[in-house]
Amino acid sequence: MSRYLRICNVVLIGVMLVMSVFAVANLTTIGEDSSLTNLTGDILWNISLASDFLKANDYPQISESVKGPFAYPVPMLVLLQLFSAIPRDILSLVFVVFYPVAATVCLFLSIRLFDDDKNPYRWLIAFLTFIIVWDYIQFDIRSFNINMILFILILLAMYFLKRDWACAAGVFLAFSVAIKLYSVLLIPLWLYRKKYRACFYTVIALLILFIVFPVCTLGWSKTVHLTLSWIGSVKSTSTAQASQIMSCYLISFNRALTSAMGADHAAGIGSLSQTDWNYANHLLLFFRVVWAMAIVSAVVFINRFSRSYKFQRMFSLLILAPIPLSPLLQPHHMVLLIPAVYYLVHMIIEKAAATKVRLAAACMLLLIFIIQMLDIPEELRGFSVAAICVLLSCGLTFLNINTENPETILELE
């Protein structure tokens, strides 16, 4: 039986790698130019934009005439500029080789996060997770964005935290924050769990990345100006009006809400009255407050009433928390749902879980799969994203192994 499972694990890993390789290979059928520099669109496009914004010494502010934001923090802006010194063919080749294995690396680290190293069904759990989130993984691969790189950094931070390597954990978390701000929510969790040394190294690394690194590269005045410009740019994307101005980010909750109220992307701000826009902004604020309170309550509930996988579940909640709030949401950002989906799949296969818990996890995943398959109008897909996040949050909060057997209580300490 053990030998059979090992063979199955190898086959499952192979299938995931082959699917990822085909996702990259299929890019050659898109457009007339199938060169490497054409295939690796997002990363090279972001490098080009970073160079332009550094020359202009300014981030774009969303307006009727500026429809495309650039939300990467200043350290990422400088890093992208440094990447421009690498020959494009070489940089593209690195991404083309790396991306087919990135999803498998994410799932391997998820296995380690949930202490499934010795679980004979670990790669079955990983494979089912892979299938459920395949659309998001494929989107990230096809766009050659950096979300799986971001996720790998976050998982490495958790991996080293688990082994009490505080310095490494702090550095990897800081790097993830410097790419995108999603993972900054983990710092309060680490403080709550009394991981003070890791938090200390995280703060030191953040100071180096957000202050020392840009100042040494750009100078003090330019760093301050770009930081303030970045804050203004991010703020300009958060309004209800911006959701109908921006040329992309079509699956954000902001876009869905304003579209449901009658806003039209083609007409921009003029599609609603000022009173309606004010009402939409108040609704968005209400939703953000309610969602934040729900996440905090869920974290407190897990810590107080659950006996299994506490830290992993709180981590998964906080990683998915920004997704329905993000005005800049795109499908490839949804790879951050991997830990939450992995947990629900794990609950289905976990023998120590009660039958009703396993059935509830299966029903939630089935609902998520159905929602993904629905032919929802593009401008309203933000509602389906919110529904998926609510389902996953409920699963993380309420589904757990309630048992007195200490061997089944796997908690990250």
WOLINHU-V957673 format. One line per field, one symbol per residue. psi: psi as a letter, one per 40 degrees, with the letter a starting at -180 (. if undefined). A space follows every 10 residues. Layout:
# WOLINHU-V957673
psi->???
This chain:
# WOLINHU-V957673
psi->dddddddddd dddddddddd dddddedeeh idhfiddddg dddddddddd dddddefiih hhidehehig ehiddddddd dddeehhddd dddddddddd eddddddddd dddefedehe ededdddddd ddeddddddd ddefaedddd dddddddddd ddefgddddd dddddddddi edededdddd ddefgddddd ddddddddde cdddddddid dddddddddd dddddeeeid dddedieafe eidddddddd eeihddebde eiiddddddd dddddddddd dddddddddd ddddeieifd ddddddddde dedeehefhi dedeeeeddd dddddddddh deiidddddd dddddddddd ddeighhdee eddddddddd dddddddehi hhiehddegg hh.
